[in-house]
Amino acid sequence: MVVVNETFAQRAFGSTDVIGRTVPLRSNMPPLTIVGVARAATYYELGEDPVPQAYGSVMQVYQPDLTFLIKTAADPVLV
């Protein structure tokens, strides 16, 4: 199972109505079923163009270079 962002869905399928479709994300894995579509977001700097993203469970698609995005109401330096 995988969640893709709107940009991924548009580029890969020409639509955001993609739930239930499958995508091959890696050559050494079977295709994953899309279970959700997230809004396109910026990842590195404000104003950048959205890029295709796929979000999988760490238990399902392990990568040693994971990035966590965390939103906090407090000053993140103090948390």
C-alpha positions in Angstrom: 0.0 0.0 0.0 1.2 3.5 -0.8 -0.1 7.1 -0.6 0.9 9.4 -3.5 0.7 13.1 -3.7 -1.4 15.0 -6.3 1.6 15.7 -8.5 2.6 12.0 -8.6 -1.0 11.0 -9.5 -1.3 13.7 -12.3 2.0 12.9 -13.9 1.7 9.1 -13.7 -2.0 8.8 -14.5 -3.3 12.2 -15.6 -5.8 12.3 -12.8 -6.0 12.4 -9.0 -8.7 9.6 -9.0 -6.1 6.9 -8.6 -7.1 4.9 -5.5 -7.0 1.2 -6.1 -4.5 1.5 -9.0 -1.0 0.0 -8.7 2.4 1.5 -9.2 5.8 -0.2 -9.5 8.1 1.9 -7.3 11.1 -0.4 -7.3 12.2 -3.0 -9.7 12.9 -5.5 -6.9 9.4 -5.2 -5.4 5.9 -6.1 -6.6 3.7 -3.1 -7.5 2.0 -1.3 -4.6 -1.7 -0.4 -4.4 -2.5 3.3 -4.0 -4.7 3.8 -1.0 -4.7 7.6 -0.7 -3.8 10.9 -2.3 -2.1 13.7 -0.4 -1.9 17.3 -1.3 1.2 18.4 -3.1 3.5 20.2 -0.7 6.9 21.9 -0.6 9.7 19.9 0.9 12.9 22.0 0.8 12.0 25.6 0.4 8.9 27.8 0.0 7.9 28.6 -3.6 9.4 25.5 -5.1 7.5 23.5 -7.7 5.7 20.4 -6.3 7.5 17.1 -7.0 6.0 13.7 -7.3 6.1 11.9 -3.9 5.1 8.4 -2.7 4.7 7.7 1.0 4.9 4.1 2.2 5.0 2.4 5.5 8.6 2.1 6.9 7.7 -1.5 7.6 6.8 -2.0 3.9 9.4 0.0 2.1 12.5 0.4 4.3 15.1 3.0 3.4 18.0 3.9 5.6 17.7 7.6 4.6 14.2 8.4 6.0 13.0 11.9 6.5 10.3 12.8 9.1 8.3 15.9 8.7 6.9 17.2 12.0 4.6 20.1 12.6 4.7 21.7 16.0 3.0 24.7 17.6 6.0 25.4 19.8 9.4 26.6 18.9 11.0 23.5 17.4 14.4 24.5 18.9 12.9 24.2 22.4 11.0 20.9 21.7 
